[in-house]
Amino acid sequence: MTQTEKSTIVLFSGDLDKAIAAFIIANGAAAYDHEVTIFFTFWGLNTLRKDQPVSVKKGLLEKAFSWMMPRGSKKLGLSRMNFAGAGPAMIKHVMKKHNALSLPQLIELAQAQGVKLVACTMTMDLLGLTQDELLDGIEYAGVAAYLGDATEARVNLFI
């Protein structure tokens, strides 16, 4: 009996290109029947934010973080060549031209394939994010849960 391969990815970055890479790898691994976990921490959590504002009670510092951070996968900037927002538009155009899935589509595909999307609860507390502000269908856990998955995985990536 063969054992299921496992892969984990820590998505620390909130950059569009890095999030796209993480989801392409995750979807590829899931297509090969790997059990895949993506653990979102710090700026990577912005990938999981809902596009629309959610009314939640926050303190001044948490409100400031919410205002400064991009709201969702459609608003992420590039790690390089951002060009005041023109870079992401160019990448999205090129991806569409080549019939590549957009980041929101890659996220939907990952969820459909059973990729485990885990938001880091400690980072959520630090940045003042609530579960109501994040996408539906994700899990919430701390670093111990991620380490449990990573210990069993043959592939562990940090993006």
N, C-alpha and C positions, 0 to 999 in steps of 0.2 A: 504494500500500500504506500503510495507516494504522499508525502506531506505537502500541504499547501505552502507555496512560497509567500513570504511576507516582505513588504517594502514600506518604509516610512520616509516622510519628508517633513522637515521643519521649514515652514514658510515664515521667515523673520522679516523679509523685505516687503515693502508696499509698492514696489515698482511694477508697472504693467508687464514689461518684458520678462521679469523674473517670475511673476505669477503665472504668465502664460506657459513658461517653460515647466514650472512645477506641475501644472495641470496636464500638459502634454505627456510628461513622464508618468504621472499618476494614472491617466487614462490608458496609456500604453501598457503599463504593468497590470492594470485591472483586466485589460483585454487578453492578457496572457494568464489570466486566472490567479494573479497575486492578490492577497489580501493587502489593501493599501490604506495607510493612515496618513493624512496631512494634518500636522499640528500647527495651528496658526498662532503666532505670538507677536507682540509689539506691532510694528507697522504692517505686518502681514494680515492682522485682523481687519484692516480696512477693506481687504478683498471680500470679506464676509458681510460688510455693512449693507443694509438695505439702501436702495437708491433714494428713497423718500425720507424726509425727516420723520422721526417718531417722537411723540410727546411723552417725555419722561422727566421726572424731577431730578435736577442735578445741581450741584454746587457750582460756584464761580469757576474753579479750576477745571472741573469736568466739562462745563459748557465751553470753555476756551479750547480744550482738546477737541471736542466735537466739531467746533467751528473750523479749526485749523486742519483737521485730517480729511482726506478725500472720502466722500460718501459712496462707497460701493465700487465694484469692479470696473464700472464704466468711467470712473473719474480718476483712475490711477495714472500717474505720470511715468515717463521712461527713466531708466537709470542713467542714461546718457542721451544727448541730443533731444532734450525735452522741448527746447525752443519755445518757451512760454505757452506750452500746450499744443503747439503745432506738430511736434514729434509723435505723440500718441495718435493724433488724427491720421498722420501719414502711415504709421504702422497698421492701424485699423483698415485703412484704404487698401494697402498692399495685401493684407490678409484676406480681405473680401475678394479682391481681384484674383487671388489664387485659390479661392474657395476653401480657405482655412477657417476653422471654427473660431468665433470670437471668444473672449474670456468668459462672458456670461454663458455662452453655449457650452464651453468646456466644463464649467462648473456644473451645469445641468447634466451633462453626460457623465461626469464623475459621480454625481448623486445617483443617477440611474444605474450605474455599474456597481454601486455599493461601496464606493470609496468612502472611508470614514473621515469626515471633516470635523476636526476637534478644535474648538476655541479655548485658548489658555485662560482659565478663570482668574489667575493671579494678575495677568496683564490686563484683562478686562477691568478688574478692580482699580489698577493703577491708572488706566486711561479713562475711567469713568464710563465704560461701555456696559450696557445692559443686554440681556438676552432678547428683549423686545426690539433692539436696534439691529440685530443680526438676522441673517437669512433663516428661514424655516428648515428643519431637517438636519441640523447640525448637532454635534454633541459638545458637552462642556466638561472640561477636566483640567487637572493640574499636571505638573511635570512628571509626577510619579506614574500616572496613567500612560503618558507618552513613553516613558522609559520602559514600562512593561511591554508595550508594543515593539519598541526599538530593540529590546533584548532578544526577541524572537525573530527579528527580521534579518535577512541576509544583505539587504540594501537599505542604507540609511543616508539620506541626503540633507544638507543644510543649505537653504537658498535664501 
